[in-house]
Amino acid sequence: MRCSAYPWLLTSVVLIGGCERELPPVAEVPQAARDVSQPDGWADDLALPVPEDLNPDPNVLEFNLEARIENLEFIAGFKTPA
């Protein structure tokens, strides 16, 4: 009987030892962009210029838009019409 009790004892020690392990830390839920603060001026180079509103109606935005093809350099030394 002494030999047959050994596997049960070993199994219970392994199971009890496994229960005392700490769980891995839970990953934080990513925050929405509106909830994250940004340093002052971070978007100054990204902001588009505010157009002059040509229509006095507060519910209508009217402005002049000029479209043209221009050669831009996306890759150094290579001009691309865009």
C-alpha positions as CSV (number, residue, x, y, z in Angstrom):
1,M,0.0,0.0,0.0
2,R,2.8,2.3,0.7
3,C,3.9,2.3,-3.0
4,S,0.4,2.9,-4.3
5,A,0.0,6.1,-2.2
6,Y,3.1,7.7,-3.7
7,P,1.5,8.5,-7.2
8,W,-1.6,10.1,-5.4
9,L,0.7,12.1,-3.2
10,L,2.8,13.3,-6.1
11,T,-0.3,14.2,-8.1
12,S,-1.8,16.2,-5.2
13,V,1.5,18.1,-4.7
14,V,1.7,19.0,-8.4
15,L,-2.0,20.2,-8.4
16,I,-1.6,22.2,-5.2
17,G,1.6,23.7,-6.4
18,G,0.1,24.7,-9.7
19,C,-2.7,26.6,-7.9
20,E,-0.4,28.9,-6.1
21,R,1.2,30.3,-9.2
22,E,0.5,33.9,-10.0
23,L,-1.6,34.6,-13.0
24,P,0.1,36.6,-15.8
25,P,-0.7,40.3,-15.8
26,V,-3.8,41.3,-17.7
27,A,-2.9,43.5,-20.7
28,E,-4.3,47.0,-20.5
29,V,-7.1,48.0,-22.8
30,P,-5.9,50.5,-25.4
31,Q,-7.2,54.0,-24.9
32,A,-9.1,55.9,-27.6
33,A,-7.2,58.7,-29.2
34,R,-9.5,61.3,-27.7
35,D,-8.6,60.1,-24.2
36,V,-4.8,60.4,-24.7
37,S,-3.2,63.7,-24.0
38,Q,-0.8,65.1,-26.6
39,P,1.9,67.7,-26.2
40,D,1.1,71.3,-27.2
41,G,1.7,71.9,-30.9
42,W,2.0,68.3,-32.0
43,A,-0.4,68.8,-34.9
44,D,0.7,72.2,-36.1
45,D,2.4,70.8,-39.2
46,L,-0.5,68.5,-39.9
47,A,-3.4,71.0,-39.7
48,L,-4.8,72.3,-43.0
49,P,-5.3,76.0,-43.4
50,V,-8.8,77.3,-42.6
51,P,-10.4,78.5,-45.8
52,E,-12.0,82.0,-46.1
53,D,-15.8,81.5,-46.1
54,L,-17.3,83.4,-49.1
55,N,-20.9,82.8,-48.1
56,P,-22.4,84.8,-45.2
57,D,-24.9,81.9,-44.4
58,P,-23.6,80.2,-41.2
59,N,-24.9,76.9,-42.4
60,V,-22.9,77.0,-45.7
61,L,-19.2,76.9,-46.3
62,E,-18.2,78.3,-49.7
63,F,-14.6,78.8,-50.8
64,N,-12.4,78.9,-53.9
65,L,-10.5,75.7,-54.7
66,E,-7.6,75.6,-57.2
67,A,-6.6,72.2,-58.6
68,R,-3.5,71.7,-60.6
69,I,-0.9,69.0,-61.5
70,E,2.5,69.6,-60.0
71,N,5.7,67.6,-59.9
72,L,6.4,66.4,-56.4
73,E,9.5,64.6,-55.1
74,F,8.4,61.5,-53.1
75,I,11.6,59.6,-53.7
76,A,14.9,61.7,-53.6
77,G,15.9,62.6,-57.1
78,F,12.7,61.5,-58.8
79,K,9.8,63.9,-59.6
80,T,6.3,62.5,-59.9
81,P,3.4,64.4,-61.4
82,A,0.6,64.5,-58.8
